[in-house]
Amino acid sequence: MPTLDDYKIVLYRQSDGSWAAYVPAIDGCHAIMETRDAVLDELQLVFEMICEEYEEKGQILPADREIVCA
């Protein structure tokens, strides 16, 4: 089973000062928290929950994908 380290993470600060992070390759794998460390910790928990759901369904997580900024 892949780990969060196997995926690209988009991390940014929002206009209200909170932090957002998501994994583009995995639908629903995102988090918003007040600090950078907290959002990365929360993203890890979300990733683990999604992994469990995929495993229970006998599915494989999607492969990481390239991020292109225009």
C-alpha positions as CSV (number, residue, x, y, z in Angstrom):
1,M,0.0,0.0,0.0
2,P,1.4,3.4,-0.9
3,T,2.1,6.1,1.7
4,L,1.4,9.8,1.5
5,D,5.1,10.3,0.7
6,D,4.4,8.5,-2.6
7,Y,2.1,11.4,-3.7
8,K,2.6,15.0,-4.6
9,I,0.9,17.4,-2.2
10,V,-0.4,20.8,-3.0
11,L,0.0,23.1,0.0
12,Y,-0.9,26.7,0.2
13,R,-2.0,29.5,2.5
14,Q,-5.5,30.9,2.0
15,S,-6.5,34.5,2.1
16,D,-7.8,34.1,5.7
17,G,-4.5,32.8,6.9
18,S,-5.4,29.2,7.2
19,W,-3.6,26.4,5.3
20,A,-5.0,24.1,2.7
21,A,-3.5,20.9,1.4
22,Y,-4.6,18.2,-1.0
23,V,-3.4,15.3,-3.1
24,P,-4.5,15.9,-6.7
25,A,-4.4,12.2,-7.6
26,I,-6.9,11.2,-4.9
27,D,-10.4,12.6,-4.8
28,G,-11.4,13.7,-1.4
29,C,-7.9,13.8,0.0
30,H,-7.8,17.3,1.3
31,A,-7.6,19.3,4.6
32,I,-7.8,22.9,5.8
33,M,-6.4,23.8,9.2
34,E,-5.0,26.9,11.0
35,T,-1.3,26.0,10.7
36,R,1.0,24.4,8.2
37,D,1.9,21.5,10.6
38,A,-1.7,20.9,11.5
39,V,-2.9,20.7,7.9
40,L,-0.2,18.2,7.0
41,D,-1.1,16.1,10.1
42,E,-4.7,16.2,9.2
43,L,-4.0,15.3,5.5
44,Q,-2.1,12.3,6.8
45,L,-5.2,11.2,8.8
46,V,-7.5,11.7,5.8
47,F,-5.1,9.8,3.6
48,E,-5.1,6.9,6.0
49,M,-8.9,6.8,6.1
50,I,-9.1,6.8,2.3
51,C,-6.5,4.0,2.2
52,E,-8.7,1.9,4.6
53,E,-11.8,2.6,2.4
54,Y,-9.9,1.4,-0.7
55,E,-8.6,-1.7,1.1
56,E,-12.1,-2.6,2.4
57,K,-13.4,-2.4,-1.2
58,G,-10.5,-4.4,-2.6
59,Q,-9.5,-1.4,-4.7
60,I,-6.0,0.1,-5.4
61,L,-5.3,3.7,-4.8
62,P,-4.9,5.8,-8.0
63,A,-1.3,6.4,-9.2
64,D,0.3,9.8,-8.5
65,R,0.0,12.2,-11.4
66,E,2.0,15.1,-12.8
67,I,1.0,18.6,-11.8
68,V,1.2,21.2,-14.5
69,C,0.9,24.9,-13.7
70,A,0.1,27.1,-16.6
